[in-house]
Each structure stands twice: as C-alpha cells, then as structure tokens.
Amino acid sequence: MTTDNPQQIVFIDSRVPDIQDLIAGVQPGVQVFVLDPTSDGMQQIADVLAANNFTDLSSISIVSHGDAGEVMLGATTLSESNLASY
C-alpha cells in the first residue's frame, strides 16, 4: 500500500504471524514497509526514513514480536543492553 504523501507509516517485521492480514487491515493512506529478517531492522527503518521525503508524519508504528524485555526487528533484537546504541 502506498501513498504520495503519507501522514502515517508502519513497519512490520516479516516474521509476525498473519502478516498478510495485518497488511490488509492497515487503514487507507498508511504506508507499509516490511522488514527483511536477514538485515538489521533498525538500519532498515533509518534507511527508509532517509530515502523517502516524508514530511509532517503524525505517527510511525512498528509491528513486531519478541520476548520479555526484547523486541525483534529484522535481524536485530533490541533490549535494554543495546537500545542506547541505536
């Protein structure tokens, strides 16, 4: 789903269950990016934000999974121990 000038974007980790249902359920006008599981998810997000001319975004949402105290984004697992480095 794409729009020329989105106000909201969502990043979805490709390994979340029912990803196609999640993508289909995104509201019209919201741009979706699926994160590659073999690459650093935080870098992917940074690259998308840098490569696109997003202005006046009202929200950036992330749909992912993880364990207690961890969030998995692509090949990256964010936790308290490495969050500050991002």
Backbone as ProteinMPNN parsed JSONL, in Angstrom:
{"seq_chain_A": "MTTDNPQQIVFIDSRVPDIQDLIAGVQPGVQVFVLDPTSDGMQQIADVLAANNFTDLSSISIVSHGDAGEVMLGATTLSESNLASY", "coords_chain_A": {"N_chain_A": [[0.859, -1.172, 0.0], [0.671, 2.139, -0.895], [1.145, 5.674, -0.715], [1.318, 9.039, -1.953], [2.043, 11.098, -0.179], [2.293, 10.239, 2.732], [0.795, 10.386, 6.015], [1.061, 8.71, 8.067], [3.111, 5.928, 8.855], [3.928, 2.449, 8.811], [5.972, -0.085, 10.071], [6.532, -3.468, 9.603], [7.621, -6.418, 11.006], [8.759, -9.105, 9.133], [8.35, -11.653, 10.097], [6.15, -11.818, 11.767], [3.131, -13.408, 12.828], [0.434, -14.032, 10.553], [0.885, -11.959, 8.683], [-0.045, -11.026, 6.192], [-2.741, -10.542, 6.694], [-2.475, -8.486, 8.55], [-1.308, -6.473, 6.963], [-3.36, -6.125, 5.098], [-5.259, -5.057, 6.772], [-4.486, -2.501, 7.372], [-5.162, 0.944, 7.659], [-6.53, 2.968, 5.016], [-4.274, 5.071, 3.233], [-2.125, 4.825, 4.919], [1.246, 4.071, 4.822], [3.029, 1.08, 4.264], [5.827, -0.814, 5.298], [7.757, -3.689, 5.018], [9.933, -5.435, 7.064], [13.045, -6.92, 6.334], [14.079, -10.096, 7.355], [16.748, -10.796, 7.461], [18.395, -8.661, 7.751], [19.594, -5.813, 9.64], [17.073, -4.483, 11.468], [16.636, -1.926, 12.602], [18.396, -0.38, 11.103], [17.227, -0.692, 8.611], [14.812, 0.688, 9.008], [15.816, 3.271, 9.493], [17.033, 3.712, 7.003], [14.823, 3.694, 5.242], [13.397, 5.913, 6.198], [15.27, 7.926, 5.65], [15.52, 7.755, 2.874], [13.116, 8.476, 1.775], [10.857, 11.147, 1.145], [9.375, 12.0, 3.552], [7.135, 14.104, 5.053], [5.785, 15.912, 7.76], [4.875, 13.667, 9.281], [2.534, 11.976, 11.256], [2.598, 9.713, 12.741], [4.701, 6.892, 13.423], [4.564, 3.558, 13.269], [5.357, 0.364, 14.676], [5.221, -3.033, 14.108], [5.852, -5.977, 15.616], [7.577, -8.679, 17.235], [8.721, -10.595, 20.07], [10.48, -11.329, 23.12], [10.174, -11.234, 26.716], [11.206, -8.078, 27.604], [12.484, -7.679, 25.181], [12.552, -6.781, 21.709], [12.089, -7.845, 18.455], [13.437, -6.902, 15.41], [13.751, -7.325, 12.164], [16.944, -8.647, 11.65], [17.763, -7.78, 14.073], [17.76, -7.728, 17.591], [16.323, -5.853, 19.917], [17.088, -4.679, 23.125], [17.333, -3.775, 26.599], [20.056, -3.709, 26.975], [21.249, -2.975, 24.511], [19.823, -0.877, 23.43], [20.48, 1.866, 23.728], [22.552, 2.183, 21.914], [21.317, 2.466, 19.51]], "CA_chain_A": [[0.0, 0.0, 0.0], [1.496, 3.339, -0.95], [0.523, 6.963, -0.982], [2.338, 10.001, -2.332], [2.471, 11.903, 0.95], [1.617, 9.635, 3.892], [0.872, 11.001, 7.337], [1.391, 7.628, 8.986], [3.764, 4.783, 8.254], [4.045, 1.302, 9.705], [6.982, -1.081, 9.763], [6.095, -4.776, 10.09], [8.62, -7.466, 10.912], [8.228, -10.117, 8.216], [8.096, -12.927, 10.778], [4.956, -11.821, 12.617], [2.067, -14.269, 12.296], [-0.684, -13.424, 9.812], [1.349, -10.676, 8.159], [-0.906, -10.556, 5.097], [-3.951, -9.987, 7.317], [-2.091, -7.201, 9.132], [-1.146, -5.513, 5.866], [-4.689, -5.856, 4.541], [-6.047, -4.312, 7.747], [-3.979, -1.15, 7.585], [-6.088, 1.968, 7.185], [-6.145, 3.635, 3.766], [-3.403, 6.226, 3.391], [-0.968, 4.475, 5.734], [2.23, 3.369, 4.016], [3.543, -0.095, 4.96], [7.142, -1.34, 4.932], [8.014, -4.975, 5.66], [11.353, -5.552, 7.382], [13.758, -8.124, 5.921], [14.556, -10.778, 8.563], [18.186, -11.063, 7.407], [19.122, -7.396, 7.891], [19.357, -5.01, 10.838], [15.778, -3.814, 11.344], [16.766, -0.503, 12.91], [19.029, 0.25, 9.946], [16.216, -0.657, 7.553], [13.903, 1.789, 9.322], [16.556, 4.514, 9.252], [17.224, 3.866, 5.555], [13.525, 4.065, 4.639], [13.095, 7.298, 6.58], [16.211, 8.812, 4.967], [15.378, 7.674, 1.421], [11.802, 8.984, 1.353], [10.587, 12.523, 1.521], [8.223, 12.043, 4.438], [7.006, 15.362, 5.774], [4.618, 16.009, 8.637], [4.359, 12.375, 9.746], [1.868, 12.033, 12.557], [2.984, 8.531, 13.52], [5.47, 5.767, 12.898], [4.198, 2.386, 14.072], [6.164, -0.828, 14.454], [4.564, -4.279, 14.494], [6.924, -6.946, 15.735], [7.408, -9.71, 18.251], [9.912, -10.721, 20.904], [10.335, -11.959, 24.424], [10.147, -10.247, 27.793], [12.317, -7.137, 27.559], [13.122, -7.676, 23.869], [11.751, -6.602, 20.503], [12.839, -8.295, 17.29], [13.223, -6.113, 14.2], [14.679, -7.897, 11.205], [17.971, -9.454, 12.308], [18.124, -7.085, 15.303], [16.968, -7.897, 18.805], [16.515, -4.703, 20.799], [16.884, -4.92, 24.542], [17.895, -2.702, 27.425], [21.521, -3.708, 26.863], [21.745, -2.363, 23.276], [18.925, 0.177, 22.957], [21.167, 3.161, 23.683], [23.422, 2.263, 20.735], [20.502, 2.804, 18.358]], "C_chain_A": [[0.9, 1.228, 0.0], [0.62, 4.566, -1.153], [1.639, 7.929, -1.298], [2.887, 10.767, -1.137], [1.807, 11.382, 2.225], [1.785, 10.46, 5.153], [1.297, 9.98, 8.382], [2.107, 6.532, 8.207], [3.852, 3.683, 9.292], [5.12, 0.368, 9.164], [6.52, -2.381, 10.398], [7.242, -5.757, 9.921], [8.023, -8.619, 10.112], [7.891, -11.446, 8.882], [6.873, -12.912, 11.687], [3.891, -12.727, 11.993], [1.009, -13.438, 11.559], [-0.326, -12.074, 9.21], [0.443, -10.15, 7.047], [-2.207, -9.967, 5.629], [-3.653, -8.618, 7.935], [-1.974, -6.128, 8.054], [-2.503, -5.128, 5.288], [-5.532, -4.992, 5.472], [-5.567, -2.898, 8.016], [-4.94, -0.15, 6.965], [-5.604, 2.577, 5.874], [-5.289, 4.873, 4.052], [-2.175, 5.973, 4.244], [-0.011, 3.667, 4.863], [2.882, 2.277, 4.85], [4.912, -0.478, 4.4], [7.345, -2.629, 5.715], [9.519, -5.117, 5.837], [11.897, -6.916, 6.991], [14.347, -8.804, 7.16], [16.061, -11.027, 8.581], [19.028, -9.811, 7.577], [18.721, -6.684, 9.173], [18.072, -4.198, 10.658], [15.84, -2.328, 11.632], [17.406, 0.243, 11.748], [18.047, 0.341, 8.782], [15.248, 0.508, 7.768], [14.573, 3.124, 9.041], [16.729, 4.766, 7.762], [15.936, 4.294, 4.856], [13.197, 5.52, 4.95], [13.995, 8.282, 5.838], [15.958, 8.865, 3.462], [14.074, 8.284, 0.898], [11.591, 10.394, 1.872], [9.313, 12.592, 2.365], [8.227, 13.371, 5.182], [5.737, 15.308, 6.611], [4.024, 14.657, 9.011], [3.699, 12.561, 11.105], [2.198, 10.809, 13.396], [3.854, 7.59, 12.702], [5.146, 4.606, 13.822], [5.099, 1.219, 13.7], [5.375, -2.022, 14.969], [5.643, -5.352, 14.474], [6.564, -7.996, 16.767], [8.686, -9.765, 19.068], [9.61, -11.489, 22.16], [10.299, -10.856, 25.475], [11.398, -9.373, 27.723], [13.034, -7.057, 26.235], [12.105, -7.451, 22.761], [12.622, -7.009, 19.328], [12.429, -7.479, 16.065], [14.226, -6.58, 13.155], [15.652, -8.797, 11.938], [18.394, -8.861, 13.651], [17.186, -7.468, 16.434], [17.297, -6.725, 19.716], [16.224, -5.108, 22.234], [17.49, -3.751, 25.308], [19.411, -2.59, 27.225], [22.049, -3.04, 25.592], [20.896, -1.206, 22.762], [19.627, 1.522, 22.796], [22.051, 3.29, 22.45], [22.651, 2.592, 19.47], [19.934, 4.195, 18.504]], "O_chain_A": [[1.805, 1.329, 0.829], [-0.487, 4.492, -1.687], [2.792, 7.674, -0.953], [4.083, 11.056, -1.089], [0.875, 11.999, 2.742], [2.791, 11.146, 5.334], [1.821, 10.331, 9.44], [1.766, 6.239, 7.061], [3.852, 3.942, 10.495], [5.171, 0.072, 7.97], [6.16, -2.413, 11.575], [7.776, -5.913, 8.822], [6.906, -9.057, 10.387], [7.211, -12.28, 8.283], [6.587, -13.924, 12.328], [3.769, -12.798, 10.77], [0.74, -12.291, 11.913], [-1.139, -11.15, 9.224], [0.192, -8.947, 6.975], [-2.72, -8.995, 5.074], [-4.472, -7.703, 7.856], [-2.477, -5.015, 8.212], [-2.765, -3.955, 5.023], [-6.422, -4.274, 5.016], [-6.177, -2.174, 8.802], [-5.468, -0.375, 5.876], [-4.399, 2.688, 5.649], [-5.552, 5.622, 4.993], [-1.274, 6.81, 4.294], [-0.416, 2.688, 4.237], [3.248, 2.506, 6.003], [5.127, -0.468, 3.188], [7.133, -2.666, 6.927], [10.286, -4.943, 4.89], [11.286, -7.945, 7.28], [15.046, -8.156, 7.939], [16.602, -11.429, 9.611], [20.256, -9.889, 7.549], [17.645, -6.924, 9.721], [18.0, -3.327, 9.791], [15.16, -1.544, 10.969], [17.012, 1.366, 11.435], [18.033, 1.332, 8.052], [14.907, 1.224, 6.826], [13.976, 4.007, 8.426], [16.591, 5.9, 7.303], [15.959, 5.158, 3.98], [12.772, 6.269, 4.071], [13.542, 9.355, 5.438], [16.159, 9.908, 2.839], [13.955, 8.573, -0.292], [12.104, 10.766, 2.927], [8.307, 13.165, 1.948], [9.198, 13.718, 5.854], [4.736, 14.72, 6.201], [2.803, 14.51, 9.054], [4.243, 13.222, 11.99], [2.094, 10.85, 14.622], [3.754, 7.508, 11.478], [5.423, 4.663, 15.02], [5.546, 1.1, 12.559], [4.916, -2.033, 16.111], [6.268, -5.602, 13.443], [5.399, -8.174, 17.121], [9.639, -9.043, 18.774], [8.614, -12.207, 22.251], [10.386, -9.674, 25.143], [12.518, -9.88, 27.776], [14.091, -6.433, 26.15], [10.952, -7.872, 22.858], [13.765, -6.567, 19.216], [11.249, -7.377, 15.729], [15.413, -6.269, 13.247], [15.243, -9.62, 12.757], [19.296, -9.392, 14.299], [15.97, -7.526, 16.255], [18.412, -6.617, 20.224], [15.239, -5.79, 22.516], [18.087, -2.85, 24.718], [19.972, -1.498, 27.301], [23.19, -2.578, 25.582], [21.235, -0.612, 21.738], [19.384, 2.235, 21.823], [22.28, 4.404, 21.98], [23.251, 2.956, 18.458], [19.212, 4.663, 17.624]]}, "name": "protein", "num_of_chains": 1, "seq": "MTTDNPQQIVFIDSRVPDIQDLIAGVQPGVQVFVLDPTSDGMQQIADVLAANNFTDLSSISIVSHGDAGEVMLGATTLSESNLASY"}
